[in-house]
């Protein structure tokens, strides 16, 4: 199980580096999903299956839907269709697909080998997780929610002004 932890950690670090250093937002989102899945596998190997499930449901599911929604709001118009087709070419999916396949094989290996924990750590129950999140760590949870809300409002503000500027240019005939 120790190997599973280290492989998932390396994949999480590599995917996160690709998120930060990527030049295209769609590519970064794909690698961010891989990073979230790797962190879920890390939680599973550490004996916290509930935290792993929360990682997949909340982050890889709900937060990524929010990010994709923001990307759709920032869509600059008809020119973006060709650009999106270029961004979502099959070659773009190769890196995240390879890392996700490694994680899938690792997850199957961890589940078939039994246990799920690399050390004799007790499983963390949902009640304990809730008590920790909304007990001593409530400030961190609230700060994360405010940060997500601020980024959504900022993205909307940028998209709104970018759209107005583009509309003004089209009215004047200065489309570039």
C-alpha atoms as a printed R data frame, in Angstrom:
    type eleno elety resid chain resno       x      y       z
1   ATOM     1    CA   UNK     A     1   0.000  0.000   0.000
2   ATOM     2    CA   UNK     A     2   2.956  2.306   0.507
3   ATOM     3    CA   UNK     A     3   3.690  2.157  -3.217
4   ATOM     4    CA   UNK     A     4   0.134  3.179  -4.010
5   ATOM     5    CA   UNK     A     5   0.495  6.209  -1.757
6   ATOM     6    CA   UNK     A     6   3.738  7.287  -3.419
7   ATOM     7    CA   UNK     A     7   2.467  6.737  -6.958
8   ATOM     8    CA   UNK     A     8  -0.689  8.744  -6.229
9   ATOM     9    CA   UNK     A     9   1.425 11.469  -4.611
10  ATOM    10    CA   UNK     A    10   3.701 11.731  -7.644
11  ATOM    11    CA   UNK     A    11   0.686 11.901  -9.965
12  ATOM    12    CA   UNK     A    12  -0.940 14.576  -7.778
13  ATOM    13    CA   UNK     A    13   2.228 16.673  -7.787
14  ATOM    14    CA   UNK     A    14   2.794 16.252 -11.545
15  ATOM    15    CA   UNK     A    15  -0.822 17.114 -12.381
16  ATOM    16    CA   UNK     A    16  -0.798 20.122 -10.059
17  ATOM    17    CA   UNK     A    17   2.411 21.427 -11.637
18  ATOM    18    CA   UNK     A    18   0.730 21.093 -15.048
19  ATOM    19    CA   UNK     A    19  -2.264 23.052 -13.709
20  ATOM    20    CA   UNK     A    20  -0.071 25.918 -12.571
21  ATOM    21    CA   UNK     A    21   2.258 25.980 -15.571
22  ATOM    22    CA   UNK     A    22  -0.355 25.320 -18.273
23  ATOM    23    CA   UNK     A    23  -1.069 28.036 -20.800
24  ATOM    24    CA   UNK     A    24  -4.607 26.968 -21.715
25  ATOM    25    CA   UNK     A    25  -7.411 27.011 -19.187
26  ATOM    26    CA   UNK     A    26  -9.061 23.856 -20.548
27  ATOM    27    CA   UNK     A    27  -5.820 21.910 -20.233
28  ATOM    28    CA   UNK     A    28  -5.408 23.158 -16.679
29  ATOM    29    CA   UNK     A    29  -8.949 22.055 -15.817
30  ATOM    30    CA   UNK     A    30  -8.281 18.551 -17.143
31  ATOM    31    CA   UNK     A    31  -5.124 18.233 -15.071
32  ATOM    32    CA   UNK     A    32  -6.932 19.654 -12.044
33  ATOM    33    CA   UNK     A    33  -9.465 16.820 -12.240
34  ATOM    34    CA   UNK     A    34  -6.577 14.330 -12.329
35  ATOM    35    CA   UNK     A    35  -5.017 16.043  -9.314
36  ATOM    36    CA   UNK     A    36  -8.282 15.807  -7.369
37  ATOM    37    CA   UNK     A    37  -8.611 12.121  -8.219
38  ATOM    38    CA   UNK     A    38  -5.033 11.481  -7.096
39  ATOM    39    CA   UNK     A    39  -5.697 13.188  -3.774
40  ATOM    40    CA   UNK     A    40  -8.785 10.994  -3.375
41  ATOM    41    CA   UNK     A    41  -6.622  7.898  -3.868
42  ATOM    42    CA   UNK     A    42  -4.190  9.266  -1.268
43  ATOM    43    CA   UNK     A    43  -7.043  9.654   1.201
44  ATOM    44    CA   UNK     A    44  -8.181  6.116   0.451
45  ATOM    45    CA   UNK     A    45  -4.719  4.661   1.064
46  ATOM    46    CA   UNK     A    46  -4.494  6.556   4.342
47  ATOM    47    CA   UNK     A    47  -7.681  4.933   5.609
48  ATOM    48    CA   UNK     A    48 -10.139  7.759   5.043
49  ATOM    49    CA   UNK     A    49 -12.643  6.448   2.479
50  ATOM    50    CA   UNK     A    50 -15.225  9.076   3.389
51  ATOM    51    CA   UNK     A    51 -12.739 11.890   2.759
52  ATOM    52    CA   UNK     A    52 -11.850 10.226  -0.562
53  ATOM    53    CA   UNK     A    53 -15.515 10.129  -1.544
54  ATOM    54    CA   UNK     A    54 -15.939 13.780  -0.538
55  ATOM    55    CA   UNK     A    55 -12.891 14.676  -2.624
56  ATOM    56    CA   UNK     A    56 -14.412 13.067  -5.708
57  ATOM    57    CA   UNK     A    57 -17.960 14.315  -5.186
58  ATOM    58    CA   UNK     A    58 -17.249 17.862  -4.032
59  ATOM    59    CA   UNK     A    59 -14.033 18.811  -5.794
60  ATOM    60    CA   UNK     A    60 -13.810 16.621  -8.888
61  ATOM    61    CA   UNK     A    61 -17.576 16.930  -9.357
62  ATOM    62    CA   UNK     A    62 -19.162 20.128  -8.096
63  ATOM    63    CA   UNK     A    63 -16.208 22.512  -8.126
64  ATOM    64    CA   UNK     A    64 -15.168 21.411 -11.612
65  ATOM    65    CA   UNK     A    65 -18.712 22.039 -12.869
66  ATOM    66    CA   UNK     A    66 -18.406 25.542 -11.428
67  ATOM    67    CA   UNK     A    67 -15.063 26.063 -13.202
68  ATOM    68    CA   UNK     A    68 -16.488 24.831 -16.503
69  ATOM    69    CA   UNK     A    69 -19.453 27.169 -16.024
70  ATOM    70    CA   UNK     A    70 -17.063 30.094 -15.511
71  ATOM    71    CA   UNK     A    71 -15.132 29.073 -18.629
72  ATOM    72    CA   UNK     A    72 -18.398 29.112 -20.572
73  ATOM    73    CA   UNK     A    73 -19.165 32.606 -19.244
74  ATOM    74    CA   UNK     A    74 -15.761 33.821 -20.432
75  ATOM    75    CA   UNK     A    75 -16.397 32.477 -23.926
76  ATOM    76    CA   UNK     A    76 -15.299 35.313 -26.249
77  ATOM    77    CA   UNK     A    77 -17.718 34.557 -29.105
78  ATOM    78    CA   UNK     A    78 -17.790 32.796 -32.472
79  ATOM    79    CA   UNK     A    79 -13.998 32.810 -32.834
80  ATOM    80    CA   UNK     A    80 -13.745 30.589 -29.793
81  ATOM    81    CA   UNK     A    81 -15.350 27.570 -31.500
82  ATOM    82    CA   UNK     A    82 -12.256 26.856 -33.587
83  ATOM    83    CA   UNK     A    83 -10.019 27.557 -30.637
84  ATOM    84    CA   UNK     A    84 -11.993 25.161 -28.412
85  ATOM    85    CA   UNK     A    85 -11.786 22.444 -31.058
86  ATOM    86    CA   UNK     A    86  -8.020 22.930 -31.079
87  ATOM    87    CA   UNK     A    87  -7.869 22.839 -27.268
88  ATOM    88    CA   UNK     A    88  -9.929 19.663 -27.061
89  ATOM    89    CA   UNK     A    89  -8.023 17.743 -29.728
90  ATOM    90    CA   UNK     A    90  -7.304 14.094 -28.839
91  ATOM    91    CA   UNK     A    91  -3.656 14.929 -28.116
92  ATOM    92    CA   UNK     A    92  -4.778 17.231 -25.302
93  ATOM    93    CA   UNK     A    93  -6.474 14.339 -23.511
94  ATOM    94    CA   UNK     A    94  -3.408 12.065 -23.622
95  ATOM    95    CA   UNK     A    95  -1.621 13.402 -20.522
96  ATOM    96    CA   UNK     A    96  -4.649 13.422 -18.228
97  ATOM    97    CA   UNK     A    97  -5.839 10.090 -19.653
98  ATOM    98    CA   UNK     A    98  -2.506  8.381 -18.945
99  ATOM    99    CA   UNK     A    99  -2.343  9.727 -15.388
100 ATOM   100    CA   UNK     A   100  -5.973  8.772 -14.747
101 ATOM   101    CA   UNK     A   101  -5.377  5.254 -16.096
102 ATOM   102    CA   UNK     A   102  -2.440  4.834 -13.725
103 ATOM   103    CA   UNK     A   103  -4.663  6.000 -10.856
104 ATOM   104    CA   UNK     A   104  -7.404  3.582 -11.905
105 ATOM   105    CA   UNK     A   105  -5.025  0.617 -11.946
106 ATOM   106    CA   UNK     A   106  -3.614  1.735  -8.625
107 ATOM   107    CA   UNK     A   107  -7.083  2.010  -7.112
108 ATOM   108    CA   UNK     A   108  -8.031 -1.471  -8.326
109 ATOM   109    CA   UNK     A   109  -4.773 -2.809  -6.915
110 ATOM   110    CA   UNK     A   110  -5.374 -1.164  -3.518
111 ATOM   111    CA   UNK     A   111  -8.942 -2.434  -3.326
112 ATOM   112    CA   UNK     A   112  -8.081 -6.003  -4.364
113 ATOM   113    CA   UNK     A   113  -5.087 -6.271  -2.042
114 ATOM   114    CA   UNK     A   114  -7.407 -5.621   0.887
115 ATOM   115    CA   UNK     A   115  -7.347 -3.141   3.687
116 ATOM   116    CA   UNK     A   116  -7.094  0.245   2.130
117 ATOM   117    CA   UNK     A   117  -4.812  1.745   4.750
118 ATOM   118    CA   UNK     A   118  -1.024  1.751   4.544
119 ATOM   119    CA   UNK     A   119  -0.649  1.995   8.292
120 ATOM   120    CA   UNK     A   120  -2.728  0.874  11.250
121 ATOM   121    CA   UNK     A   121  -4.699  4.120  11.243
122 ATOM   122    CA   UNK     A   122  -8.375  3.761  12.146
123 ATOM   123    CA   UNK     A   123 -10.982  4.712   9.575
124 ATOM   124    CA   UNK     A   124 -12.347  8.211   9.913
125 ATOM   125    CA   UNK     A   125 -16.135  8.294  10.171
126 ATOM   126    CA   UNK     A   126 -18.335 10.900   8.493
127 ATOM   127    CA   UNK     A   127 -19.296 12.244  11.921
128 ATOM   128    CA   UNK     A   128 -15.650 12.808  12.856
129 ATOM   129    CA   UNK     A   129 -15.005 14.500   9.519
130 ATOM   130    CA   UNK     A   130 -17.985 16.832   9.996
131 ATOM   131    CA   UNK     A   131 -16.979 17.629  13.572
132 ATOM   132    CA   UNK     A   132 -13.450 18.488  12.429
133 ATOM   133    CA   UNK     A   133 -14.547 20.600   9.450
134 ATOM   134    CA   UNK     A   134 -17.229 22.524  11.274
135 ATOM   135    CA   UNK     A   135 -15.453 22.583  14.625
136 ATOM   136    CA   UNK     A   136 -11.891 23.849  14.829
137 ATOM   137    CA   UNK     A   137 -11.537 24.280  11.028
138 ATOM   138    CA   UNK     A   138 -14.716 26.255  10.385
139 ATOM   139    CA   UNK     A   139 -12.729 29.400   9.573
140 ATOM   140    CA   UNK     A   140 -10.813 27.575   6.814
141 ATOM   141    CA   UNK     A   141 -14.024 26.175   5.331
142 ATOM   142    CA   UNK     A   142 -15.661 29.597   5.309
143 ATOM   143    CA   UNK     A   143 -12.572 31.258   3.837
144 ATOM   144    CA   UNK     A   144 -12.527 28.703   1.012
145 ATOM   145    CA   UNK     A   145 -16.200 29.366   0.253
146 ATOM   146    CA   UNK     A   146 -15.653 33.141   0.216
147 ATOM   147    CA   UNK     A   147 -12.636 32.692  -2.084
148 ATOM   148    CA   UNK     A   148 -14.705 30.617  -4.526
149 ATOM   149    CA   UNK     A   149 -17.509 33.168  -4.461
150 ATOM   150    CA   UNK     A   150 -15.084 36.055  -5.034
151 ATOM   151    CA   UNK     A   151 -13.483 34.262  -7.984
152 ATOM   152    CA   UNK     A   152 -16.898 33.599  -9.539
153 ATOM   153    CA   UNK     A   153 -17.919 37.260  -9.169
154 ATOM   154    CA   UNK     A   154 -14.545 38.374 -10.554
155 ATOM   155    CA   UNK     A   155 -14.869 36.071 -13.573
156 ATOM   156    CA   UNK     A   156 -18.360 37.389 -14.266
157 ATOM   157    CA   UNK     A   157 -17.122 40.983 -13.961
158 ATOM   158    CA   UNK     A   158 -14.253 40.342 -16.386
159 ATOM   159    CA   UNK     A   159 -16.510 38.567 -18.882
160 ATOM   160    CA   UNK     A   160 -19.121 41.307 -18.717
161 ATOM   161    CA   UNK     A   161 -16.658 44.112 -19.438
162 ATOM   162    CA   UNK     A   162 -14.861 42.070 -22.101
163 ATOM   163    CA   UNK     A   163 -18.199 41.436 -23.829
164 ATOM   164    CA   UNK     A   164 -19.162 45.106 -23.675
165 ATOM   165    CA   UNK     A   165 -15.800 46.115 -25.128
166 ATOM   166    CA   UNK     A   166 -16.185 43.580 -27.964
167 ATOM   167    CA   UNK     A   167 -19.729 44.780 -28.690
168 ATOM   168    CA   UNK     A   168 -18.524 48.391 -28.841
169 ATOM   169    CA   UNK     A   169 -15.764 47.418 -31.283
170 ATOM   170    CA   UNK     A   170 -18.212 45.510 -33.491
171 ATOM   171    CA   UNK     A   171 -20.545 48.524 -33.592
172 ATOM   172    CA   UNK     A   172 -17.658 50.715 -34.734
173 ATOM   173    CA   UNK     A   173 -16.477 48.110 -37.259
174 ATOM   174    CA   UNK     A   174 -13.127 47.573 -35.548
175 ATOM   175    CA   UNK     A   175 -13.417 43.812 -35.219
176 ATOM   176    CA   UNK     A   176  -9.945 42.312 -34.988
